[in-house]
Amino acid sequence: MTAGLLPAVRGAVGFLSRVPIGRGARDWEAFERTPAAFPLSGYLIGASIGLPVALVVALGFPTVSVAVVGLFAVYAITGINNLDGLIDLGDAAVVHGDPDDRADVLKDTTVGVGAVSVAVVALVALAFGFYGLGRVGPVAVFGVVMAAEVGAKLSMAGIACVGTARHEGLGSAFTENAESADLAVPAVVSLPVVAVGAPVGAILPVTGALVGAVLGGWLLASRANSLLGGVNGDVFGATNEVARLVGLHVGVIAWTLS
């Protein structure tokens, strides 16, 4: 089990971030067969994003600087592939027609008003999420950021386990290798992230970030599935982006109300 899990996690980290590991065929094939690798990679990616954000909070940087560092950390570590999926889906969402018409737009390299609008809203919303975290203690910030990332990756695992690919490609590489019962393991391995907030009494915000990310990802994936008549690589990427930012905002709200 462990022997197969480690290559899968390497493959997930290599695919979902800019970290130069897990690019070999063996790691990729293990990742395709292991939905739990999604949230497990979220721990590593979330920690990489959360550390610099928590550091600037601990040093007393202004909240605007926290927002800038958070935004930079996300895309310096994860790249823009998932954001590109969200942008493509934004263009498809404004098309009047059937799922086939919308799917055709995903292949178009032209950037339309839907893509621009979605990109602006997503980036501003993400920056404001980190801005809100500027008022939270550094340990809680770290926990919320990590939980949002783990929740985002759990959402992707959910698509792999219960989604149906629209066509052969990146999406089908995951959906054909998993079934709904396989979602139990990714869910279980995601739960320990809540403990990160325990030392500073931030269990509620961290839990909120995890649950918010899962709900945000589920809503986006459900909507995308109805628009396209199935899932594909763009849906995976878009789900990750929306889940992360929803998780951050729910974490901030939970901290404020707790």
Buried (B, 14 or more C-beta within 10 A) or exposed (E): EEEEBBBBBBBBBBBBBBBEEBEEEEBBBBBBBBBBBBBBBBBBBBBBBBBBBBBBBEEEBEBEBBBBBBBBBBBBBBBBBBBBBBBBBBBBBBBEEEBEEBBEBBEEEEEBEBBEBBBEEBBEBBBBBBBBBBEBBBBBBBBBBBBBBBBBBBBBBBBBBBBEBBEEEBBBBBBBBBEEEBBEBBBEBBEEBBEBBEEBEBBBBBBBBBBBBBBBBBBBBEBBBEBBBBBBBBBBBBBBBBBBBBBBBBBBBBBEEE
